[in-house]
């Protein structure tokens, strides 16, 4: 089978023939082109999802979220990748640095594609007037599903490399699972610091928020407010909005 040569072939392989894609990565077939395609996919598809989600609060928030979401992916990668690669080498991986980078970026690219596929769902509830808390929890749920799917694809690719090529030790697969959890925790914390993504329709636009708390308490808070039937981002000055809310009040807290 000829190597992947065009962007459309890359997308097709990533979605429906990942064994072929990972085989080419292990063989070292045009890794620069593969890396370029993965980066383009992350920027375009995740940025599209962020843009649509940010439209809840208007064009400025949409642009901000469309830029910050790809940045979130790349920043989390930069923070987490060095430890992952070094440990892989220590346990006997014979994959080169560029090969591992392409594999991880391919997982993030697949996550981004799935996020873009969820855009019609987000847009539907945006157009039909779903309240802030529903939109907030919906986007978190969609991002979680997409992220899990991307890491499962990376796990499958490394397993293929381990079983068919013998250049990746089996014990490194377990390490990859732990690293995937670490990647998720770092991504969540970074997203909390980059908020808001969704924004607040009743507040002036700001690129970054300035309130305290943590992501997990804020999700519980949003769920409680949703079940109580609240529609506004906040209802008192003693309760902070969940992450991605926009507010100039720095005295808020992220828990009820």
N, C-alpha and C positions, 0 to 999 in steps of 0.2 A: 504494500500500500504506500502511495507517495506521501511525503511528509506534509504536515499542515502548513499551507502557504498563504492563505488569506484569512482575514478577520472573520468572515462568515464560517469558514471551516473550523476556525478556533472555537467559535461559539457552539457550533454543532458538536464538536468533540467534547467540549466541557460539559455540555448538557446531556449528551446521549452516548458518548463513546470515550469515557474518561480513561479507560485502560489504554487506549491508543495514545491519548495525551500524555499520561504518565510514562508510558514506554518511551516516547520521544524525549521526554525530559531526562530520563535515566541514560538514554543513548547520547544525550548532549546535542540533539538536533536543533540548531538555531535557537539557542536559549535566549539570546537578546530579543529576538522577535517575539518569542513566547512571553517574556517579561514585559515587553512593550504592550502587547495585547492585554495582559492581565491588568496592568496599571490603567490603561485606557478604559477598560471595563469597570474597574472600581470607581474611577472618577465619574464616568458618565452615568452608570446605572444607580449607584448609591446617591449621587448628587441629584438625580431625577426624583428619587423617593424623598429625599430631604426637602427638595423644593416644593413638592406637592403637599407634604405634611405641613410645612411652614406657611402655606397659603391660608391656613386657619386664621392667622393674624395679619395677613396682608403681604404685598409684594416684597417689602424690605425683609421681613422675617423669612419669607420663602427663599430669597437669595442667600441670606445668612445661613439658614439650615442646609441649603444646597451646597454650600462651601464647607461647612463644619462637619458634615457627615463623612465625606471622603477623608477629610483631615483626621477625623477620629479613627478611621481604619488604619491610615498610614502611621499615625502617632503611636497607636497601640502596638502595631507591628514593630516599630523601631524600639519600643521599650522592651518588648517580650522576646524578640527574635534572637538577640545575642546569647542569652542563657540557653535557649532551646538548641541552637546550633552547636555550642561548645559541649553541652552534655551529650548530644548525639555523637559527636566525634569521640568523646571519652569512652563511650560504650561500644565503639567499633563501627560506626557508620562510615561507609566509603563514598557517600554522596558529596559532591563538591558544594562549595558555598552557594554558587549561582543556582545549582539544581534545587537546593533546599529553599532558597528564596522564591524561585518560580513556583514550587509546589505550594508553599504557604500563600503566596499571592493568588494562585489559582483558586484556593479555597475561599479567599476573600472575594475574588471575582464572582464565584458561584453564589456566594451570599448576596452580593450586590445585584446580580441578575434576579434572584428570587425576590429581593426587596422591590425591584422595579415591577416584577410580575404582580406584586401585591398592590401596586398603585391604584388600579381601578377600585379596589375595596376601600382604600383610604379616601379616594376622591368621591366615591358614592356617599359615604357617611359625612364627608365635608359638605357636599352639595345639599344633602337632605337635612342638614342642620343638627347633627349629633352634638351633644354638649362637650365642653372642654374635657371633663374627666373621662368620658367614654373614648374620645379621640386619643387622649394621652395613653390610656391603658391599651387601646387597640394597637397603636404604633409600637409600644413596648413588646406586646405579644408577637406582632409580625416580625420585629427585629430579632426576637429570641428564636423563633422558628427558623428564620433564615440563617442565623448564626450557627445553630445546631446542625442544620443541613450542610453548611459549608465545612464544619469541622469533621462531620461524618465522611464527607468526600475526601478530605485530607487523610483521614484514618484509612479509608479504603485504598487510596493511592500508595501510602507507605506500606500497607499490608501487601499490596501487589508487588511492590519493589522487593519486599522481604522474601516473599514466597517464590517469585519467578526469577529474580535477578541475583539474589544473594549478596547484595551490596548494603543491606540495611538489616541490622540484627533484630531478632524478635523482641528482646527485652526493651529495645528502644520504642516499640509500639506502646508499651505501658507508660513510658515516660511522656510520650506524645499526648496520651489521654490526660495526664496530670497537667501538662502544659496547656492544653486546650481549656481546662478549667481556670488556670491562671490568666490566660488571655481574656477569658470572659470577665473575670473580676477586675482586671486592669481596665478593660474597655468600659465597664459600667462606671468605675470611679472617674475615668477621664470624661465620659459623657456627662456625669454630674457636674464636673468643673467647666465644661463647655456650654452648659445650658444657658439660655433656653433654646430649644429646637422648635417646639410648637408655638410658644409665645402666648400672650394674653391679649385678647382683642380690646380690653378696656384700659390697657396701659400703653404708654409711649414706647416706641421701638428702642431696644438696647441690644447690643451684640452679645453681651455677657450679663448674667444675673449676679446678684451679690447678697446671698442669704445662706443660712447655715442648715445643718442637718445631714442626712444621708439618703441615698437612693432608695434603700429598702423600706425605711420608715415612710418615705414620701409615696411610694407605690401603695402601701397599706392605707395611707391617708386618702389618696385619690380613689381607691376602691370604696372606702367608707363614704366619701362624699357622693360617689356615683349612686350607691345604694340608697342614700338619703334623698336622692333626687335633686341635689344642687347642680346648678349649671354654670355658675361663675367660677373663676379660678380661685378666689378666696372669699371668705365671708366675715372674717374678723382680723384684727391686727395682731392677734396672738397666735395665729395659725399660719404656717407657711404653705405655699403651694408646692406641689410635687416638682421634681426636676422638669425643666423645659418651660416652666412658667416664667413670665417676665414681670418683674415688679421692682420699683425703686426702693421699697421699704426694706432696709437691711436688718430690721429687728425681728423679722419673721423666723419661725422655726419650721422644720420639716415634719413635725408630728402634731397630732391633734392636741 
